[in-house]
Amino acid sequence: MKNNENLMKLMDFVLPTRIVVGPGVISTIGAEFKASGKKKPIIVTDKGVVKAGITKKVTDLLDAAGIEYVVFDGIEPNPKDVNVEAAAAVAREHNCDSLIAVGGGSPIDAAKSVGVLMAHNADNIKKYEGKLAATEPLPYFVTVPTTSGTGSEITFSSVITDTKNMYKMTVKSKYTAAALAICDPELTLTVPPHVTAATGVDALTHAIEGFTAKPAGPLGDACALYAIELIYNNLVEAYNNGANLEARAAMLTGSMLAGISFSHSDVAAVHCVAESLGGMYDLPHGECNAIFLPYIMEYNMDYCVEKYARVATAMGFTYADDKEGAQKAVDAVKQLCKDVKLRRFADLVPNKDQFETLAINSENNGSNEDNPRPMTKDDYMYILNLVYDA
């Protein structure tokens, strides 16, 4: 940056999760769990991860280490309050003393909220919405990510759909982070191309919004910029050649770094829209982020030209001035979304009937205030119509 304003901000950077990264590191999970002294984890996962054989890889390793466990595979995409509460009931029934989350953002986010209910001996996750309600440390908690998108394996937030009110609520606390994240790119080799695309641009969204949101600071910025470099330069290869372990490793590391960035900053308008859409239509969160990212970047551009130019630098571009660099960053994201064949907004939503409600929910999202450009309901209406007609 040409100025050092963010160096003058108060920084509070906490990363309680121990992170183990590399091909084959899943083999350590049995020894890691034995060393924790815990006896019986609940494994929180979903049916897709079970079908892919990844859950069995974990349970085989636990079996070999003599560790008893219970598997709950009822987590849905855009995890629901009812999923969380059902899993917590299973944990209580079987006297589980710890958690392992295996999967993408949905099982990992759900497991955090399951841990909140276990820690508080409670059965209603709605009581713990917000940043202050969860006040007890979670049981010992291990995350095993199987996609390269959310960074949830190391973040403090759990985004859960309130099925009664049809919106996404956030359970966030310093206590909800995992004790250990085991990040093995070999577990991502079976992710299909369309999921690779959506989760990859989701991770890019986390990095770009984490870097440009108002609370951003230099420590998170460093993570964001390297995340952008890794994701932008490896996503197309991971999409086209899913067996490329080096590209998969770059994507997994980039996703994790992006998670560190936004968890110490915030997300912004892209997530405000995506979470509104997910709550109302149960659409894939990563895909919603990916669809809106280039358009909201363009809408924000005059408010963060210098930062978008630095995004372009991280992507590998050169430019004559910041304005040219910022435009190159926006154009590059638009092209990337085309290269990985993301669906159009109009393919996902049948009509514009709910746009006003979506716009209101987006404006009311807790991250809206941290978007670099002030956004009202009318701004969100403009964006929704623009992207729908694109």
C-alpha positions as CSV (number, residue, x, y, z in Angstrom):
1,M,0.0,0.0,0.0
2,K,1.1,3.6,-0.5
3,N,0.0,4.5,3.0
4,N,0.3,2.7,6.2
5,E,-3.1,3.5,7.8
6,N,-3.9,0.0,8.7
7,L,-0.6,-0.3,10.6
8,M,-2.1,2.2,13.1
9,K,-5.1,0.0,13.9
10,L,-5.3,-2.1,17.0
11,M,-4.5,-5.6,16.0
12,D,-5.8,-8.7,17.9
13,F,-4.7,-11.8,16.0
14,V,-5.5,-15.1,17.6
15,L,-5.1,-18.5,16.0
16,P,-5.7,-21.2,18.5
17,T,-5.8,-24.0,16.0
18,R,-2.7,-26.1,15.4
19,I,-2.5,-26.8,11.7
20,V,-0.9,-29.8,10.1
21,V,-0.6,-29.6,6.3
22,G,0.7,-32.0,3.7
23,P,0.1,-35.1,1.5
24,G,-0.6,-38.1,3.7
25,V,-0.9,-36.3,7.1
26,I,-4.3,-37.9,7.7
27,S,-2.3,-40.9,8.8
28,T,-1.5,-39.1,12.0
29,I,-5.1,-38.8,13.2
30,G,-5.1,-41.9,15.4
31,A,-1.9,-40.9,17.2
32,E,-3.1,-37.3,17.6
33,F,-6.4,-38.4,19.1
34,K,-4.7,-40.8,21.5
35,A,-2.4,-38.1,22.6
36,S,-5.4,-35.9,23.4
37,G,-6.6,-38.3,26.1
38,K,-10.1,-38.3,24.8
39,K,-12.0,-41.5,24.5
40,K,-15.0,-41.2,22.2
41,P,-15.5,-38.6,19.5
42,I,-18.6,-38.0,17.4
43,I,-17.6,-37.8,13.7
44,V,-19.7,-35.1,12.0
45,T,-19.9,-35.6,8.3
46,D,-22.3,-35.9,5.4
47,K,-23.5,-38.7,3.1
48,G,-21.4,-37.4,0.1
49,V,-18.2,-37.7,2.1
50,V,-19.2,-41.1,3.3
51,K,-20.0,-42.2,-0.3
52,A,-16.6,-41.0,-1.5
53,G,-14.9,-43.3,1.0
54,I,-13.2,-40.5,3.0
55,T,-15.0,-41.1,6.2
56,K,-13.9,-44.7,6.1
57,K,-10.3,-43.6,5.7
58,V,-10.6,-41.7,9.0
59,T,-12.5,-44.5,10.8
60,D,-10.1,-47.1,9.7
61,L,-7.3,-45.1,11.2
62,L,-9.2,-44.6,14.5
63,D,-10.0,-48.4,14.5
64,A,-6.3,-49.1,14.2
65,A,-5.5,-46.8,17.1
66,G,-8.2,-48.5,19.2
67,I,-10.4,-45.4,19.5
68,E,-14.2,-45.8,19.8
69,Y,-16.4,-43.3,17.9
70,V,-19.9,-42.6,16.6
71,V,-20.6,-41.4,13.1
72,F,-23.3,-38.8,12.4
73,D,-23.7,-38.3,8.6
74,G,-26.9,-36.3,8.6
75,I,-25.4,-32.9,7.8
76,E,-27.0,-31.2,4.7
77,P,-25.5,-28.6,2.4
78,N,-26.1,-25.2,4.1
79,P,-26.3,-27.0,7.4
80,K,-29.5,-26.6,9.3
81,D,-30.3,-26.0,13.0
82,V,-32.1,-29.3,13.0
83,N,-29.0,-31.1,11.7
84,V,-26.9,-29.6,14.5
85,E,-29.4,-30.4,17.2
86,A,-29.8,-34.0,16.0
87,A,-26.1,-34.5,16.0
88,A,-25.8,-33.1,19.5
89,A,-28.5,-35.5,20.7
90,V,-26.5,-38.4,19.3
91,A,-23.4,-37.1,21.0
92,R,-25.2,-37.0,24.3
93,E,-26.8,-40.4,23.8
94,H,-23.4,-42.0,23.3
95,N,-21.5,-40.0,25.9
96,C,-19.1,-38.5,23.3
97,D,-16.4,-36.4,24.8
98,S,-14.9,-34.9,21.6
99,L,-15.6,-34.1,17.9
100,I,-14.1,-34.8,14.5
101,A,-15.5,-32.9,11.5
102,V,-14.8,-34.6,8.1
103,G,-15.9,-32.8,5.0
104,G,-16.3,-29.4,3.5
105,G,-17.7,-26.3,5.1
106,S,-21.1,-27.7,5.9
107,P,-19.9,-30.6,8.2
108,I,-17.2,-28.4,9.7
109,D,-19.5,-25.5,10.5
110,A,-22.1,-27.9,11.8
111,A,-19.6,-29.6,14.1
112,K,-18.6,-26.3,15.6
113,S,-22.3,-25.7,16.6
114,V,-22.6,-29.3,17.8
115,G,-19.6,-28.6,20.0
116,V,-21.3,-25.4,21.3
117,L,-24.3,-27.5,22.4
118,M,-22.1,-30.2,23.9
119,A,-20.1,-27.5,25.8
120,H,-23.2,-25.8,27.2
121,N,-25.2,-29.0,27.7
122,A,-27.9,-27.4,25.6
123,D,-30.2,-28.5,22.7
124,N,-31.2,-25.3,20.9
125,I,-28.5,-23.7,18.8
126,K,-30.6,-20.6,18.2
127,K,-29.7,-19.5,21.8
128,Y,-26.1,-19.2,20.7
129,E,-26.5,-16.9,17.7
130,G,-24.1,-14.0,17.6
131,K,-20.6,-13.3,18.9
132,L,-21.2,-13.3,22.6
133,A,-23.6,-16.2,23.5
134,A,-21.1,-19.1,23.4
135,T,-19.1,-18.8,26.5
136,E,-17.7,-22.3,27.2
137,P,-14.7,-24.0,25.5
138,L,-15.7,-26.7,23.1
139,P,-14.7,-30.3,23.7
140,Y,-11.5,-31.4,22.0
141,F,-12.2,-30.7,18.3
142,V,-10.4,-31.9,15.1
143,T,-11.2,-30.7,11.6
144,V,-10.4,-32.7,8.5
145,P,-11.3,-30.6,5.4
146,T,-12.1,-32.4,2.2
147,T,-12.7,-29.4,-0.1
148,S,-10.6,-26.3,-0.8
149,G,-13.2,-23.6,-0.2
150,T,-14.4,-22.4,3.2
151,G,-11.3,-22.3,5.4
152,S,-13.8,-23.4,8.1
153,E,-11.2,-25.8,9.5
154,I,-9.4,-22.8,11.2
155,T,-12.1,-20.1,11.5
156,F,-14.2,-19.1,14.6
157,S,-17.5,-18.9,12.8
158,S,-20.3,-21.4,12.3
159,V,-23.0,-20.4,9.8
160,I,-26.2,-22.3,10.3
161,T,-29.6,-22.0,8.6
162,D,-32.5,-21.0,10.9
163,T,-35.2,-23.2,9.3
164,K,-38.0,-21.4,11.0
165,N,-37.1,-17.9,9.8
166,M,-35.3,-19.0,6.6
167,Y,-32.0,-17.1,7.1
168,K,-28.5,-17.9,7.9
169,M,-27.4,-17.1,11.5
170,T,-23.8,-17.0,12.7
171,V,-22.5,-18.6,15.9
172,K,-19.1,-17.1,16.5
173,S,-16.8,-17.2,19.5
174,K,-13.2,-17.5,20.3
175,Y,-14.1,-20.9,21.8
176,T,-15.4,-22.4,18.5
177,A,-12.1,-22.8,16.7
178,A,-10.8,-26.3,16.3
179,A,-7.9,-27.5,18.5
180,L,-6.3,-29.3,15.5
181,A,-6.8,-29.0,11.7
182,I,-5.4,-31.9,9.6
183,C,-5.2,-30.6,6.1
184,D,-4.3,-33.4,3.6
185,P,-4.6,-32.5,-0.1
186,E,-4.9,-36.2,-1.0
187,L,-8.4,-36.1,0.5
188,T,-9.4,-33.5,-2.1
189,L,-8.4,-35.5,-5.1
190,T,-11.9,-36.9,-5.6
191,V,-13.7,-33.6,-5.5
192,P,-15.7,-33.3,-8.8
193,P,-14.9,-30.4,-11.2
194,H,-18.1,-28.3,-10.5
195,V,-17.4,-28.5,-6.7
196,T,-13.8,-27.6,-7.3
197,A,-14.9,-24.6,-9.2
198,A,-17.5,-23.3,-6.8
199,T,-15.4,-23.9,-3.6
200,G,-12.3,-22.5,-5.3
201,V,-13.9,-19.2,-6.2
202,D,-15.5,-19.2,-2.7
203,A,-12.0,-19.3,-1.2
204,L,-10.9,-16.5,-3.6
205,T,-13.9,-14.5,-2.3
206,H,-12.8,-15.0,1.3
207,A,-9.3,-13.7,0.4
208,I,-10.5,-10.7,-1.6
209,E,-13.2,-9.7,0.9
210,G,-10.9,-10.4,3.9
211,F,-8.3,-8.1,2.3
212,T,-10.7,-5.3,1.4
213,A,-13.2,-5.3,4.3
214,K,-13.0,-2.4,6.6
215,P,-11.5,-4.2,9.6
216,A,-8.6,-5.7,7.6
217,G,-5.1,-5.5,9.1
218,P,-1.6,-6.3,8.0
219,L,-1.3,-9.8,9.4
220,G,-4.5,-11.0,7.7
221,D,-3.6,-9.0,4.6
222,A,-0.4,-11.1,4.2
223,C,-2.4,-14.3,4.4
224,A,-5.0,-12.9,1.9
225,L,-2.5,-11.9,-0.7
226,Y,-0.7,-15.2,-0.7
227,A,-4.1,-17.0,-0.8
228,I,-5.0,-15.0,-3.9
229,E,-1.8,-15.9,-5.6
230,L,-2.2,-19.6,-4.9
231,I,-5.9,-19.8,-5.7
232,Y,-5.8,-17.7,-8.9
233,N,-2.8,-19.6,-10.3
234,N,-4.0,-23.1,-9.5
235,L,-7.8,-23.2,-9.7
236,V,-8.1,-23.8,-13.4
237,E,-5.5,-26.6,-13.3
238,A,-7.3,-28.2,-10.3
239,Y,-10.6,-27.9,-12.2
240,N,-9.2,-29.4,-15.4
241,N,-7.0,-32.0,-13.8
242,G,-8.2,-33.0,-10.4
243,A,-5.5,-35.6,-10.1
244,N,-2.8,-32.9,-9.9
245,L,-1.8,-33.2,-6.3
246,E,0.4,-30.1,-6.4
247,A,-2.5,-27.9,-7.7
248,R,-4.8,-29.5,-5.0
249,A,-2.2,-28.7,-2.3
250,A,-2.0,-25.1,-3.5
251,M,-5.8,-24.8,-3.4
252,L,-6.1,-26.3,0.1
253,T,-3.3,-24.1,1.5
254,G,-4.8,-21.0,-0.3
255,S,-8.3,-21.8,1.1
256,M,-6.8,-22.1,4.6
257,L,-4.9,-18.8,4.3
258,A,-8.0,-17.1,3.1
259,G,-9.9,-18.4,6.1
260,I,-7.2,-17.0,8.4
261,S,-7.6,-13.6,6.6
262,F,-11.3,-13.2,6.8
263,S,-11.6,-14.6,10.3
264,H,-9.4,-11.8,11.5
265,S,-11.1,-9.2,9.3
266,D,-14.6,-9.8,7.9
267,V,-16.4,-10.8,4.7
268,A,-18.5,-8.2,3.0
269,A,-21.3,-7.6,0.4
270,V,-20.6,-10.8,-1.6
271,H,-21.3,-12.9,1.5
272,C,-24.3,-10.7,2.4
273,V,-26.0,-11.7,-0.8
274,A,-24.8,-15.3,-0.8
275,E,-26.0,-15.9,2.7
276,S,-29.4,-14.3,1.9
277,L,-29.7,-16.6,-1.1
278,G,-28.6,-19.7,0.8
279,G,-31.1,-19.0,3.6
280,M,-34.1,-18.5,1.2
281,Y,-33.4,-20.9,-1.6
282,D,-30.9,-23.4,0.0
283,L,-28.4,-22.7,-2.8
284,P,-24.8,-23.8,-2.7
285,H,-22.9,-21.1,-0.7
286,G,-19.7,-21.3,-2.6
287,E,-21.5,-21.0,-6.0
288,C,-23.5,-17.9,-4.8
289,N,-20.3,-16.2,-3.7
290,A,-18.6,-17.1,-7.0
291,I,-21.5,-15.7,-9.1
292,F,-21.5,-12.3,-7.3
293,L,-17.8,-11.7,-6.7
294,P,-16.8,-10.0,-9.9
295,Y,-19.8,-7.8,-10.1
296,I,-19.6,-6.6,-6.5
297,M,-15.8,-6.1,-7.0
298,E,-16.7,-3.8,-9.9
299,Y,-19.3,-2.0,-7.9
300,N,-16.8,-1.5,-5.0
301,M,-13.9,-0.5,-7.2
302,D,-13.9,3.3,-6.6
303,Y,-13.7,2.7,-2.9
304,C,-10.7,0.4,-2.9
305,V,-8.8,1.0,-6.1
306,E,-5.4,0.6,-4.4
307,K,-6.3,-2.7,-2.8
308,Y,-7.7,-4.2,-5.9
309,A,-4.5,-3.2,-7.7
310,R,-2.6,-5.2,-5.1
311,V,-4.9,-8.1,-5.8
312,A,-3.9,-7.8,-9.5
313,T,-0.2,-7.9,-8.4
314,A,-0.8,-11.0,-6.4
315,M,-2.4,-12.6,-9.5
316,G,0.7,-11.8,-11.4
317,F,-0.3,-8.8,-13.5
318,T,1.6,-5.6,-14.2
319,Y,-0.1,-2.2,-14.8
320,A,0.6,1.4,-15.3
321,D,-1.5,2.8,-12.4
322,D,-3.8,1.6,-9.6
323,K,-6.9,2.1,-11.7
324,E,-5.6,-0.1,-14.5
325,G,-4.5,-2.7,-12.0
326,A,-7.9,-2.7,-10.2
327,Q,-9.7,-3.2,-13.5
328,K,-7.3,-6.1,-14.4
329,A,-8.2,-7.8,-11.1
330,V,-12.0,-7.5,-11.8
331,D,-11.6,-8.7,-15.4
332,A,-9.4,-11.6,-14.3
333,V,-12.0,-12.8,-11.8
334,K,-14.8,-12.5,-14.4
335,Q,-12.7,-14.6,-16.8
336,L,-11.8,-17.1,-14.1
337,C,-15.5,-17.7,-13.4
338,K,-16.0,-18.4,-17.1
339,D,-13.0,-20.7,-17.3
340,V,-14.4,-22.9,-14.6
341,K,-17.9,-22.9,-16.1
342,L,-19.9,-21.5,-13.2
343,R,-23.6,-21.4,-13.6
344,R,-25.5,-18.1,-14.1
345,F,-27.6,-16.6,-11.3
346,A,-30.7,-16.9,-13.6
347,D,-30.0,-20.6,-13.8
348,L,-30.4,-21.0,-10.0
349,V,-33.3,-18.7,-9.1
350,P,-36.6,-19.0,-11.0
351,N,-37.6,-15.3,-11.0
352,K,-37.2,-12.0,-9.3
353,D,-40.1,-12.2,-7.0
354,Q,-38.1,-12.4,-3.8
355,F,-35.5,-9.8,-4.7
356,E,-36.7,-7.2,-2.3
357,T,-36.6,-9.6,0.6
358,L,-33.1,-10.7,-0.5
359,A,-32.0,-7.1,-0.7
360,I,-33.3,-6.3,2.8
361,N,-31.7,-9.4,4.3
362,S,-28.4,-8.5,2.6
363,E,-28.5,-5.0,4.0
364,N,-29.3,-6.4,7.5
365,N,-26.4,-8.9,7.4
366,G,-23.9,-8.2,10.1
367,S,-21.0,-8.0,7.6
368,N,-22.7,-5.3,5.4
369,E,-21.2,-2.5,7.5
370,D,-17.7,-3.8,6.7
371,N,-18.1,-3.6,2.9
372,P,-15.7,-1.0,1.5
373,R,-18.6,0.8,-0.2
374,P,-21.7,1.6,1.8
375,M,-24.5,-0.6,0.6
376,T,-28.2,-0.1,1.1
377,K,-31.2,-2.2,0.1
378,D,-31.3,-0.2,-3.2
379,D,-27.7,-1.0,-3.9
380,Y,-28.4,-4.7,-3.4
381,M,-31.5,-4.5,-5.6
382,Y,-29.3,-3.0,-8.3
383,I,-26.7,-5.8,-8.0
384,L,-29.3,-8.6,-7.9
385,N,-31.0,-7.3,-11.1
386,L,-27.6,-6.7,-12.8
387,V,-26.3,-10.2,-12.1
388,Y,-29.7,-11.8,-13.0
389,D,-29.8,-10.2,-16.4
390,A,-26.1,-10.7,-17.2
